Amino acid sequence: MILIVVAFFYFGTYTRKSTAAGLLIPEQGVLRIASSGAGVISEIHTVEGMQVEAGDTIFVISNERASTSGATQHVISEHLAERASLLEKNIALIEERSSQQLRILENRKRAATEEKLRLQEEYILIKRRVELASANLIRHKDLASKNFVSKSQLQQAEAELLTLQGQQHTLRRAEAALTREKDDILLEQQQTQLRRLTEIFETNNSIALIKQEQAENDMRTEHVNTAPFKGTITGISVQHGQQVMTGSLLASLIPYSTELTAHVYVAPAQAGFIEPGQVALMRYAAYPYQKSGMAKGRVLHVAPSPYAIQELPPHIAGVLTGQGEELFYRVTIKPESQSLLVYGTPQPLRAGSILEVDIIQDRRRLYEWALEPIYSITGKSIN
């Protein structure tokens, strides 16, 4: 019997370990989505575990105030939208009016051009008649000097030339008037285009001011929380119609495609012997370890300073509250695998999963543990 006891103490071993609770956290951390303003949750565009893209709307918080005519900001928003709509319609009217004026001016310019071409053709004919009348007058003068034609015939030839020359000058003046008219039409076309651009520019400015006012009103009306990056929504802590304050936690966003590490929390009495590199055996609350076994990992880091229990995640703080401790050190553990074999099927680890961890600190024979106090006393006496 004595031999059995001696053999047991000599060959038997005991492993010192620290047990801690924690949860799986992405290596890049988890973003806490907080309310950007106070109000009531009016829209929820996500569900637990939903994948979201950067910029996706997640929550809309309304801080609408009510009046006798209805929701104040909503009424203002409707009035602003109506004003913007009227101005946009006014742009269409400006375009239509300008197009009509330009068509009229273009028709006038075309008519003036055609009239000028007709006058130029007529002028060529008159010019030829003036040349003929001038030659005819020269002949009449020569014949009159020889008394072959009467004085009245000479005067008639002179009158015909003067009449044709008058018509020629009239055509010249008409052509010049048409040229001035075309220049005036061209100037009016330019002014119409400039007036159109100015009116549209001023109207667009007015629309931009209204939209800015509308955006400011919308900001007063509601706060929109969007996803800053691609990831998975988890830990939704609000529901539709719930009142929230600025900074209230709404949900958490886990970055997409990131490895998970375990954050566990140990009391100061246990933290002294935990070191990076130590083996950790992890039991996930979602899977019975009796059937799925325990996952292995290694300690990566031990926080140099403790956290107050109020600073810990609520579901972890709830687990640790019964330990009677106020301070806890965070220990970061990297799992050997990002999945767990459950009933023969690999199940990917999920961020936020609660787990218990046994951190293996030391393995010795039983007699070494029994003699440790003596070694310690001897060491102290020697020192």
C-alpha positions in Angstrom: 0.0 0.0 0.0 2.8 2.4 0.9 4.5 1.5 -2.4 1.3 2.4 -4.3 1.1 5.8 -2.5 4.8 6.5 -3.2 4.4 5.5 -6.8 1.3 7.7 -7.1 3.1 10.7 -5.7 6.2 10.1 -7.9 4.6 9.3 -11.2 1.3 11.2 -10.8 1.1 14.7 -12.3 -0.9 17.8 -11.7 -1.5 20.6 -14.1 -1.9 24.1 -12.8 -4.3 26.1 -14.9 -6.4 29.3 -14.8 -10.0 29.2 -15.9 -11.4 32.4 -17.5 -14.5 33.4 -19.4 -14.6 35.6 -22.5 -15.7 35.9 -26.1 -14.4 35.8 -29.6 -13.4 39.1 -31.1 -12.1 39.9 -34.6 -8.4 40.8 -34.7 -9.3 44.2 -36.2 -11.7 44.8 -33.4 -15.4 45.4 -33.4 -16.9 48.8 -34.2 -19.6 49.9 -31.7 -22.3 51.7 -33.7 -23.5 54.5 -31.5 -26.5 56.8 -32.1 -25.4 60.0 -33.8 -28.3 61.9 -32.1 -31.1 61.7 -29.7 -34.6 60.6 -30.8 -36.7 57.5 -31.6 -35.6 54.6 -33.8 -37.8 55.1 -36.8 -36.1 52.6 -39.2 -33.9 49.5 -38.8 -32.4 48.2 -42.1 -30.6 45.2 -40.8 -30.9 42.0 -38.7 -28.6 40.0 -36.6 -25.8 38.5 -38.6 -26.6 40.4 -41.8 -23.7 41.3 -44.2 -23.6 45.0 -45.0 -21.6 47.1 -47.4 -19.8 50.3 -46.7 -22.3 53.2 -46.8 -25.4 51.0 -46.3 -28.0 52.6 -44.0 -28.3 50.7 -40.8 -30.5 52.8 -38.4 -32.5 55.9 -38.9 -33.3 58.0 -35.7 -36.1 60.5 -35.8 -36.1 63.5 -33.5 -39.3 65.0 -35.2 -41.2 67.6 -33.2 -44.9 67.8 -33.5 -47.1 70.9 -33.9 -50.8 71.6 -34.6 -50.2 71.2 -38.3 -48.4 67.9 -37.9 -44.7 67.1 -37.6 -42.8 70.4 -37.8 -39.8 69.3 -39.7 -41.9 67.1 -42.0 -44.1 70.1 -42.9 -41.0 72.3 -43.5 -39.5 69.5 -45.7 -42.7 69.3 -47.8 -42.7 73.1 -48.3 -39.0 73.0 -49.3 -39.6 70.2 -51.7 -42.6 72.0 -53.2 -40.4 75.2 -53.7 -37.7 73.1 -55.3 -40.2 71.4 -57.6 -41.6 74.8 -58.7 -38.1 76.1 -59.5 -37.3 73.0 -61.5 -40.6 73.5 -63.5 -39.5 77.1 -63.9 -36.3 75.9 -65.6 -38.3 74.0 -68.1 -40.4 77.1 -68.8 -37.2 79.2 -69.2 -35.9 76.6 -71.7 -39.2 76.5 -73.6 -39.5 80.4 -73.7 -35.9 80.8 -74.8 -36.3 78.1 -77.5 -39.4 79.8 -78.8 -37.7 83.2 -78.9 -34.7 81.8 -80.6 -36.9 80.1 -83.2 -38.6 83.4 -84.0 -35.3 85.2 -84.2 -33.9 82.5 -86.5 -36.9 82.8 -88.8 -36.5 86.6 -88.9 -32.8 86.2 -89.7 -33.6 83.7 -92.4 -36.2 86.0 -93.9 -33.8 89.0 -93.8 -31.1 86.9 -95.5 -33.5 85.8 -98.3 -34.7 89.4 -98.7 -31.1 90.6 -98.9 -30.3 88.1 -101.6 -33.4 89.2 -103.6 -32.3 92.9 -103.3 -28.8 92.0 -104.4 -30.3 90.3 -107.5 -32.6 93.3 -108.1 -29.6 95.6 -107.7 -27.6 93.8 -110.4 -30.5 94.4 -112.8 -30.9 98.0 -111.8 -27.2 98.6 -112.1 -27.3 97.2 -115.7 -30.3 99.4 -116.5 -28.4 102.4 -115.1 -25.5 101.6 -117.3 -27.8 101.4 -120.4 -29.6 104.6 -119.4 -26.3 106.4 -119.0 -25.1 105.2 -122.4 -28.5 106.2 -123.9 -28.1 109.7 -122.3 -24.7 110.1 -123.8 -26.1 109.3 -127.3 -29.0 111.7 -126.8 -26.6 114.5 -125.9 -24.5 113.8 -129.0 -27.6 113.7 -131.2 -29.0 116.9 -129.5 -25.8 118.7 -130.2 -26.4 117.9 -133.9 -30.1 118.7 -133.6 -31.1 115.2 -134.4 -33.2 114.9 -131.2 -35.3 117.4 -129.4 -34.6 119.0 -126.1 -37.5 117.2 -124.6 -36.2 113.8 -125.7 -32.9 114.6 -124.1 -34.6 115.6 -120.8 -36.6 112.4 -120.9 -33.4 110.3 -121.2 -31.9 112.3 -118.3 -35.1 111.7 -116.2 -35.0 108.0 -116.9 -31.3 107.8 -115.8 -32.1 109.7 -112.6 -35.1 107.4 -111.9 -33.0 104.3 -112.2 -30.2 105.8 -110.1 -32.8 106.6 -107.4 -34.0 103.0 -107.5 -30.4 101.9 -107.2 -29.8 104.1 -104.1 -33.1 102.8 -102.6 -31.9 99.2 -103.1 -28.6 100.1 -101.4 -30.4 101.6 -98.4 -32.7 98.6 -98.2 -29.8 96.2 -98.3 -27.9 98.2 -95.6 -31.1 98.2 -93.5 -31.3 94.4 -93.8 -27.7 94.1 -92.8 -28.4 96.1 -89.7 -31.4 94.1 -89.0 -29.4 90.8 -89.3 -26.8 92.3 -86.9 -29.6 93.3 -84.5 -31.1 89.8 -84.7 -27.7 88.2 -84.0 -27.2 90.4 -81.0 -30.7 89.6 -79.8 -30.0 85.9 -80.2 -26.9 86.3 -78.1 -28.7 88.3 -75.4 -31.5 85.6 -75.4 -28.9 82.9 -74.9 -27.2 84.9 -72.2 -30.5 85.7 -70.5 -31.4 82.0 -70.6 -28.1 80.9 -69.0 -28.4 83.6 -66.4 -31.9 82.7 -65.4 -31.1 79.0 -65.3 -28.0 79.7 -63.2 -29.9 81.8 -60.8 -32.7 79.2 -60.6 -30.2 76.4 -60.0 -28.6 78.4 -57.3 -32.0 78.9 -55.6 -32.6 75.1 -55.9 -29.1 74.4 -54.4 -29.9 76.7 -51.5 -33.3 75.0 -50.9 -31.6 71.6 -51.1 -29.0 72.7 -48.5 -31.8 74.0 -46.3 -33.6 70.7 -46.8 -30.5 68.7 -45.9 -30.1 70.9 -42.7 -33.8 70.3 -41.9 -33.4 66.6 -42.5 -30.4 66.6 -40.1 -32.6 68.2 -37.6 -35.4 65.7 -38.4 -33.4 62.5 -38.4 -30.0 61.0 -37.9 -28.8 58.3 -40.3 -26.3 55.7 -39.1 -24.4 54.0 -42.0 -21.8 51.3 -42.1 -18.3 52.7 -42.5 -16.9 49.5 -43.9 -18.0 46.0 -45.1 -18.8 43.7 -42.3 -21.4 41.7 -40.3 -23.9 43.3 -37.9 -24.2 41.7 -34.5 -25.4 42.6 -31.0 -28.4 44.8 -32.1 -29.6 46.3 -28.9 -32.5 48.5 -30.0 -35.9 48.0 -31.5 -38.3 50.1 -33.7 -39.8 52.9 -31.7 -37.3 52.8 -28.9 -36.1 56.2 -27.5 -32.3 56.6 -27.6 -29.8 59.3 -26.5 -26.8 60.6 -28.4 -24.0 58.0 -28.1 -26.4 55.1 -27.2 -25.1 51.7 -28.4 -27.2 50.5 -31.3 -25.2 47.4 -32.5 -21.8 46.2 -33.4 -20.1 45.8 -36.8 -17.5 43.1 -37.3 -15.1 43.7 -40.2 -15.5 41.2 -43.1 -12.9 38.4 -43.6 -11.0 38.9 -40.4 -9.6 36.2 -38.1 -11.1 35.8 -34.6 -9.2 35.9 -31.3 -10.5 35.1 -27.9 -10.5 37.9 -25.3 -10.8 36.3 -21.8 -10.7 38.1 -18.4 -8.9 36.7 -15.4 -8.7 38.0 -11.8 -5.4 39.5 -10.6 -4.7 36.4 -8.5 -4.6 34.3 -11.7 -2.9 36.7 -14.0 0.5 36.5 -12.5 1.5 33.2 -14.0 -0.1 33.6 -17.4 2.5 34.3 -20.2 2.4 34.5 -24.0 2.8 31.1 -25.6 1.0 29.1 -23.0 -1.5 26.5 -24.3 -5.2 27.3 -23.8 -8.1 24.8 -24.0 -11.3 26.5 -25.1 -14.9 25.4 -24.5 -17.5 27.2 -26.6 -20.9 27.8 -24.9 -22.7 27.2 -28.2 -21.3 23.6 -28.6 -21.2 21.0 -25.8 -17.5 20.2 -25.4 -18.4 16.6 -24.3 -19.3 16.0 -28.0 -17.3 18.5 -30.0 -14.2 18.5 -27.8 -12.2 21.4 -26.7 -10.4 23.7 -29.1 -6.8 24.6 -28.7 -5.1 28.0 -28.8 -2.2 29.9 -27.5 -1.9 33.0 -25.4 -0.8 36.0 -27.5 -0.9 38.8 -25.0 -1.7 39.7 -21.4 -2.9 43.3 -20.8 -0.5 45.2 -18.6 -3.2 47.0 -16.7 -6.6 45.7 -15.4 -10.1 46.6 -16.5 -12.9 47.6 -14.1 -15.8 45.3 -14.4 -18.0 48.2 -15.7 -15.7 48.5 -18.7 -16.2 44.9 -19.8 -18.8 43.8 -22.4 -22.2 43.5 -20.6 -22.6 39.7 -21.2 -19.1 39.1 -20.0 -19.5 41.3 -17.0 -22.7 39.4 -16.1 -20.7 36.1 -16.0 -17.9 37.6 -13.9 -20.0 39.5 -11.4 -20.4 36.4 -9.2 -16.6 36.1 -8.7 -16.5 39.0 -6.2 -13.7 40.7 -8.1 -13.7 44.3 -9.4 -10.7 44.2 -11.6 -9.8 41.8 -14.4 -6.9 41.4 -16.8 -7.6 40.8 -20.4 -5.8 37.8 -22.0 -5.8 37.5 -25.8 -5.7 33.9 -27.2 -5.4 32.9 -30.8 -7.3 29.7 -31.7 -5.4 27.1 -33.7 -8.4 26.9 -36.1 -11.1 29.3 -37.2 -13.6 26.4 -37.1 -14.8 23.7 -34.8 -15.6 20.1 -35.7 -19.2 19.5 -34.5 -20.8 16.1 -35.2 -18.3 15.6 -38.0 -19.0 18.9 -39.7 -16.7 22.0 -39.5 -18.5 25.0 -38.0 -16.9 28.4 -38.5 -16.3 30.3 -35.4 -18.6 33.3 -34.8 -17.6 36.6 -33.5 -19.2 37.3 -30.1 -19.4 33.7 -29.1 -19.0 33.2 -25.4 -16.4 30.6 -24.2 -14.5 29.3 -21.2 -10.8 28.8 -21.4 -8.4 26.7 -19.3 -4.9 28.3 -19.6 -2.3 25.6 -18.9 0.4 27.3 -16.8 2.5 24.4 -15.4 2.6 20.6 -15.2 4.5 18.9 -12.4 4.7 15.6 -10.6 2.7 15.5 -7.4 5.7 15.3 -5.1 7.1 18.4 -6.7 3.9 20.3 -5.8 4.1 18.8 -2.3 7.7 20.0 -1.8 7.2 23.4 -3.4 6.6 25.2 0.0 9.8 23.7 1.3 11.7 24.8 -1.8 10.3 28.3 -1.4 11.2 28.5 2.3 14.7 27.2 1.6 15.1 29.7 -1.2 14.1 32.5 1.1 16.4 31.4 3.9 19.3 31.2 1.5 18.6 34.6 0.2 
